[in-house]
Amino acid sequence: MLEVKNVEKSFGDLKVLNGISLQVNQKDVISIIGPSGSGKTTLLRCINFLTIADSGEMIFDDEHFDMNKVSKKDMARIRKKTAFVFQNYNLFTNKTALENVTEGLIIGRKMPKKEAEERGMKALAKVGMEERYNYYPHQLSGGQQQRVGIARAIVSDPEVILFDEPTSALDPELIGEVLEVIRTLAKEGMTMIIVTHEMNFAKNVSTKVIFMDKGMIVEEGKPEEIFDFPVNERTRQFLSSFRMRTESDK
């Protein structure tokens, strides 16, 4: 349903993405792991055109797009089929949870307010936030704010949700509630690409895991292949260092 080919992106002299190709099938849950600075977030942003790639091709629902020269009209059409969940929630501070969820429906899609609010309440209920629909972001914990962010993503019924390290800004005790929402979406068959540092989560929820380093895909495969039998030495080093950190935290 979604494929990107040979995506390149540089910021000045820094090459951030070096010929990335990725294929996403319906109901896939793809976790992208790797060290900080490996290009994971930039790849997600290029897929959603929050960042414009220097070059690359996208195939989405059998339509072909030049990722460097995509028109604003096509960009808008692609974004209507996708949703993005940010690290730091990106909620409007002067709007309630329900208003944050319905803003895109009312303003972007010209949906009648009543219909948008009905859909918004269903989305908030799905993430366990229906009782706080009239709360403002400052009245919510980080985990609750991120669940509102996920409700905002699912309310438009996207074909693919892109998660950019959805738990990285959360205190450890709040991470579980957000990961549980994502697990539920995975069980329901939602197609997702997730940049994450939560290795156990990636191992347990993913249909495919991609390990990136220095702007390239070093290794990809089923979770058990990547985590239990990695082939590439760089993958083994990364996972070994992660296990050592995990052990030291116990």
C-alpha positions in Angstrom: 0.0 0.0 0.0 3.0 2.3 0.7 6.5 2.2 -0.7 9.4 4.7 -0.7 12.4 4.2 -2.8 15.9 5.6 -2.7 15.1 8.5 -0.3 18.0 10.9 0.1 18.1 13.9 2.5 21.0 16.1 3.6 21.1 19.1 5.9 24.0 21.1 4.6 27.0 18.8 4.4 25.4 16.2 6.7 23.9 13.3 4.9 20.9 12.1 7.0 19.2 9.7 4.7 21.3 7.7 2.2 19.2 5.8 -0.3 16.4 4.5 2.0 13.8 2.1 0.6 10.9 0.8 2.6 7.8 -1.2 1.8 4.7 -1.2 4.0 1.8 -3.6 3.5 -1.6 -3.3 5.0 -1.8 -4.2 8.7 2.0 -4.1 9.0 3.4 -2.8 12.3 7.0 -1.7 11.4 9.3 -0.6 14.2 12.3 1.4 13.3 15.1 1.2 15.8 18.7 2.5 15.9 20.9 5.0 17.6 20.1 8.7 17.9 21.1 10.6 14.8 20.6 7.6 12.5 17.8 9.3 10.4 14.8 7.6 11.8 12.7 10.7 12.5 13.8 12.3 9.3 12.6 9.3 7.4 9.1 9.5 9.0 8.9 13.3 8.3 9.8 12.8 4.7 7.1 10.1 4.3 4.6 12.7 5.6 6.2 15.6 3.8 6.8 17.5 7.0 10.4 17.5 5.6 10.9 17.4 1.9 13.4 14.8 0.7 16.2 15.8 -1.7 15.2 12.8 -3.9 13.2 9.7 -3.8 10.0 8.1 -5.1 6.8 7.3 -3.2 4.2 4.8 -4.3 1.0 5.1 -2.3 -2.2 3.2 -3.3 -0.7 2.6 -6.8 0.0 6.3 -7.4 3.6 7.4 -8.0 5.1 10.6 -6.5 8.4 12.3 -6.8 9.2 13.1 -3.2 11.2 16.2 -4.0 8.7 17.7 -6.4 5.3 16.7 -5.0 2.6 19.3 -5.5 0.8 20.9 -2.5 -2.4 19.3 -3.8 -0.9 15.8 -3.8 0.8 16.5 -0.5 -2.6 17.3 1.0 -4.1 14.1 -0.4 -1.3 12.0 1.0 -1.6 13.6 4.4 -5.4 12.8 4.4 -4.4 9.1 4.2 -1.8 9.3 6.9 -1.5 10.6 10.5 1.5 11.6 12.5 2.0 11.2 16.3 4.7 13.6 17.6 7.2 13.1 20.4 6.0 16.2 22.2 2.3 15.8 21.6 1.9 19.1 19.6 -1.5 19.9 21.2 -3.1 23.3 21.0 -2.7 24.6 24.6 -5.8 26.8 24.3 -8.1 24.0 23.2 -9.7 21.1 25.1 -8.9 17.5 24.3 -12.0 17.2 22.2 -11.2 20.4 20.3 -7.7 19.2 19.6 -9.0 16.0 18.2 -11.7 17.6 16.0 -9.7 20.6 14.8 -8.5 18.8 11.7 -11.9 17.4 10.8 -13.6 20.8 11.1 -11.0 23.1 9.6 -9.2 20.8 7.3 -12.0 18.5 6.1 -14.9 20.9 6.5 -16.9 18.4 8.5 -19.9 19.6 10.4 -19.0 20.3 14.0 -21.6 17.9 15.5 -20.4 15.0 13.3 -16.8 15.9 14.1 -17.5 15.9 17.8 -19.2 12.5 17.7 -16.2 11.0 15.9 -13.9 12.8 18.3 -15.6 11.4 21.4 -15.4 7.9 19.9 -11.7 8.4 19.2 -11.1 9.6 22.8 -13.0 6.7 24.2 -10.8 4.3 22.2 -7.7 5.7 24.0 -9.4 5.9 27.4 -9.8 9.7 27.5 -13.5 10.2 27.0 -14.0 11.4 30.6 -11.4 14.1 30.1 -12.8 15.4 26.8 -13.1 19.0 28.2 -9.7 19.1 29.9 -7.0 21.4 28.6 -3.5 20.1 28.0 -2.1 21.7 31.1 -4.7 19.7 33.1 -3.4 16.4 31.7 -0.4 14.2 32.4 2.1 13.6 29.6 0.7 10.2 29.0 -2.8 11.6 28.8 -1.7 14.3 26.4 -0.1 11.7 24.1 -3.2 9.6 24.2 -5.1 12.7 23.0 -2.5 12.9 20.3 -3.2 9.4 19.2 -7.0 10.0 19.3 -6.3 13.0 17.0 -4.4 10.6 14.7 -7.1 7.9 14.5 -10.1 10.1 14.3 -9.6 10.7 10.5 -9.4 6.9 9.9 -6.0 7.0 8.3 -4.5 4.2 6.2 -1.1 4.6 8.0 -0.1 6.1 11.3 3.4 7.3 11.8 4.7 7.4 15.4 7.8 9.4 16.1 9.1 8.1 19.4 5.7 8.4 21.1 7.0 7.7 24.6 10.4 9.5 24.5 9.0 12.6 26.4 7.2 10.6 29.1 8.2 9.7 32.6 8.9 5.9 32.9 5.7 5.3 34.8 3.5 6.8 32.0 5.1 4.9 29.1 3.0 1.8 29.6 -0.4 3.5 29.2 0.6 4.9 25.8 2.2 1.6 24.6 -1.0 -0.3 25.6 -3.0 2.0 23.3 -0.6 1.3 20.4 -0.8 -2.4 21.1 -4.6 -2.3 20.9 -4.4 -0.5 17.6 -2.0 -3.1 16.3 -4.4 -5.9 17.3 -7.2 -4.1 15.5 -5.1 -4.2 12.3 -4.0 -0.6 12.1 -1.0 -0.1 9.7 1.7 1.7 11.6 5.4 2.8 11.3 6.9 3.4 14.8 10.2 5.0 15.6 10.9 3.8 19.1 13.6 3.1 21.7 11.3 0.7 23.5 13.0 -2.6 22.4 10.7 -5.0 24.2 7.7 -3.3 22.8 9.2 -3.4 19.3 9.9 -7.1 19.7 6.5 -8.0 20.9 4.2 -5.8 18.7 6.0 -5.6 15.3 5.5 -7.6 12.2 8.8 -6.2 10.9 11.8 -4.4 12.6 14.2 -2.1 10.8 17.6 -1.2 12.2 19.0 2.1 10.9 22.4 3.6 11.4 24.1 6.5 9.7 21.2 7.2 7.4 21.0 3.6 6.0 18.9 0.5 6.7 21.5 -1.9 8.1 19.2 -4.8 8.7 15.5 -5.6 8.6 13.4 -8.7 9.3 11.0 -10.3 11.6 11.3 -9.3 15.3 12.7 -12.7 16.3 15.3 -12.5 13.5 16.5 -9.0 14.5 16.5 -9.4 18.3 17.5 -13.0 18.7 19.6 -13.7 15.6 20.9 -10.4 14.2 23.2 -11.0 11.2 25.0 -7.6 11.0 27.7 -6.8 13.5 26.4 -3.2 14.0 23.0 -4.5 14.9 24.5 -6.9 17.4 26.5 -4.0 19.0 23.5 -1.8 19.3 21.3 -4.5 20.8 24.1 -5.6 23.1 24.6 -2.0 24.4 20.8 -1.7 24.9 20.7 -5.0 27.0 23.6 -3.7 29.1 21.8 -0.5 29.9 18.6 -2.4 30.7 20.5 -4.7 33.1 22.2 -1.7 34.8 18.8 -0.1 35.4 17.5 -3.2 37.3 
